Amino acid sequence: MGQSESVPDPQALAQWEWKANTDPFAPEEPIWEPYQLLDNYLLEKAYFNKQSEVDLGDYIVSLKNMLQIKKYNPYKQRPVRR
């Protein structure tokens, strides 16, 4: 039998956000945008299961580095937070 996954309670999910600034690494005041409900759930589930990354369609989110990375242009990266 495989190892079972932990599934977070949807009512108790933390909110995951990505940094929406034009230059996400500039030292200006940060603008944080929340992930949509399904993406937020996938991020939280991966976090609870100690996964290193999550596939969100056009993006990979590295939980190890707390970065959102565009799949087809890995130079396009943005910080994420929980």
C-alpha positions in Angstrom: 0.0 0.0 0.0 1.1 3.5 -0.8 1.7 6.3 1.7 -1.5 8.2 2.4 -1.7 11.9 1.8 -2.9 14.5 4.3 -5.7 16.6 3.0 -6.2 20.0 4.7 -9.7 21.0 5.9 -11.1 23.4 3.2 -12.6 25.6 5.9 -9.2 26.1 7.6 -7.0 26.8 4.5 -4.3 29.4 4.7 -4.4 31.9 1.8 -1.6 31.6 -0.7 -0.6 34.8 -2.6 1.7 35.7 -5.5 3.6 39.0 -5.8 1.9 41.0 -8.6 4.3 44.0 -8.9 5.5 44.7 -12.5 9.0 43.9 -11.2 8.4 41.4 -8.4 11.9 41.7 -7.1 12.1 45.5 -6.9 12.3 47.0 -3.4 8.9 48.9 -3.8 5.8 48.3 -1.7 4.6 44.8 -2.5 1.3 44.1 -4.2 0.0 40.6 -3.2 -2.7 38.8 -5.2 -4.5 35.8 -3.8 -4.6 32.5 -5.7 -7.9 31.2 -6.9 -9.7 28.7 -4.6 -8.7 25.5 -6.5 -5.0 26.7 -6.8 -5.0 27.7 -3.2 -6.3 24.2 -2.2 -3.6 22.5 -4.3 -0.9 24.6 -2.8 -2.1 24.0 0.7 -2.4 20.2 0.1 1.1 20.1 -1.3 2.4 22.1 1.7 0.7 19.7 4.2 2.3 16.7 2.3 5.7 18.3 2.3 6.0 18.3 -1.5 8.7 20.5 -3.0 6.6 21.9 -5.9 3.1 22.2 -7.3 1.9 22.2 -11.0 -0.7 24.9 -11.6 -1.1 24.7 -15.3 1.1 27.4 -16.9 3.1 27.7 -13.7 5.1 25.6 -11.2 5.2 26.8 -7.7 8.4 25.8 -5.8 7.4 25.5 -2.2 11.1 25.0 -1.3 12.0 28.4 -2.8 8.6 30.1 -2.5 8.6 31.1 -6.1 6.1 30.8 -8.9 7.9 29.9 -12.2 6.4 30.1 -15.7 6.7 26.7 -17.3 7.7 27.9 -20.7 9.9 30.7 -19.6 11.7 29.8 -16.3 13.2 33.3 -16.1 9.7 34.6 -15.3 9.5 34.1 -11.6 7.5 35.7 -8.8 7.7 35.3 -5.0 4.8 33.6 -3.3 3.7 33.6 0.3 1.4 31.7 2.6 
